[in-house]
């Protein structure tokens, strides 16, 4: 699944266009490397998103095309520094 779509489906970012812009503006890294929106997300990937001063790091646990809102958080686990 594309990175921008994963961010939307997992509800980390609310809209796919915003996720796409975040990737284009170098705010998203996967496994320590800058990632494009077309990056193919796999379970085990470490994703880091910069929101201004705040940084969100999480590990991808599951990749699904459709998920209920209540189950969206089960697709990843947040990594604490």
C-alpha positions as CSV (number, residue, x, y, z in Angstrom):
1,X,0.0,0.0,0.0
2,X,1.2,3.5,-0.8
3,X,2.5,5.6,2.2
4,X,0.0,8.4,1.7
5,X,-2.9,5.9,1.6
6,X,-1.6,4.1,4.7
7,X,-1.5,7.4,6.6
8,X,-5.1,8.1,5.7
9,X,-6.5,4.6,6.3
10,X,-4.7,4.4,9.7
11,X,-6.0,7.9,10.5
12,X,-2.6,9.2,11.4
13,X,-3.4,12.0,8.9
14,X,-7.0,12.8,8.1
15,X,-6.8,13.4,4.4
16,X,-4.8,11.7,1.7
17,X,-3.9,15.0,0.0
18,X,-2.5,16.3,3.3
19,X,-0.5,13.1,3.6
20,X,0.8,13.5,0.1
21,X,1.9,17.1,0.8
22,X,3.7,16.0,4.0
23,X,5.7,13.5,1.9
24,X,6.4,16.1,-0.8
25,X,7.7,18.6,1.8
26,X,10.1,16.1,3.4
27,X,8.1,15.8,6.7
28,X,7.9,11.9,6.5
29,X,10.8,9.4,6.9
30,X,10.6,5.6,6.7
31,X,13.3,3.6,8.3
32,X,15.5,6.7,8.7
33,X,15.2,7.8,5.0
34,X,13.1,10.5,3.4
35,X,10.0,8.8,1.8
36,X,7.8,9.7,-1.2
37,X,4.1,9.3,-1.1
38,X,4.4,6.3,-3.5
39,X,6.6,4.3,-1.0
40,X,5.3,0.8,-0.5
41,X,4.6,0.4,3.2
42,X,5.3,-3.0,4.8
43,X,4.7,-4.3,8.3
44,X,7.8,-3.6,10.5
45,X,8.6,-0.2,8.8
46,X,9.4,2.6,11.2
47,X,7.7,5.8,10.1
48,X,8.6,9.3,11.5
49,X,6.4,12.3,10.8
50,X,7.3,15.9,11.8
51,X,4.4,18.2,12.7
52,X,6.2,21.5,13.3
53,X,8.1,20.9,16.6
54,X,6.4,17.6,17.3
55,X,7.7,14.3,16.0
56,X,5.5,11.2,15.8
57,X,7.4,7.8,15.4
58,X,5.5,4.6,15.0
59,X,6.0,1.0,13.8
60,X,3.7,-0.4,11.1
61,X,2.0,-3.5,12.4
62,X,-0.6,-4.3,9.8
63,X,-1.5,-3.0,6.3
64,X,-5.2,-3.3,5.3
65,X,-7.1,-1.5,2.6
66,X,-10.2,-0.9,4.7
67,X,-10.5,-0.6,8.5
68,X,-13.1,0.6,10.9
69,X,-12.4,3.8,12.8
70,X,-12.2,2.0,16.1
71,X,-9.6,-0.5,14.7
72,X,-7.4,2.1,12.9
73,X,-5.0,2.5,15.8
74,X,-4.3,-1.3,15.7
75,X,-2.4,-0.8,12.4
76,X,0.6,0.8,14.2
77,X,2.2,1.2,17.5
78,X,3.7,4.4,18.7
79,X,7.4,4.3,19.6
80,X,8.5,6.4,22.6
81,X,12.0,7.9,22.7
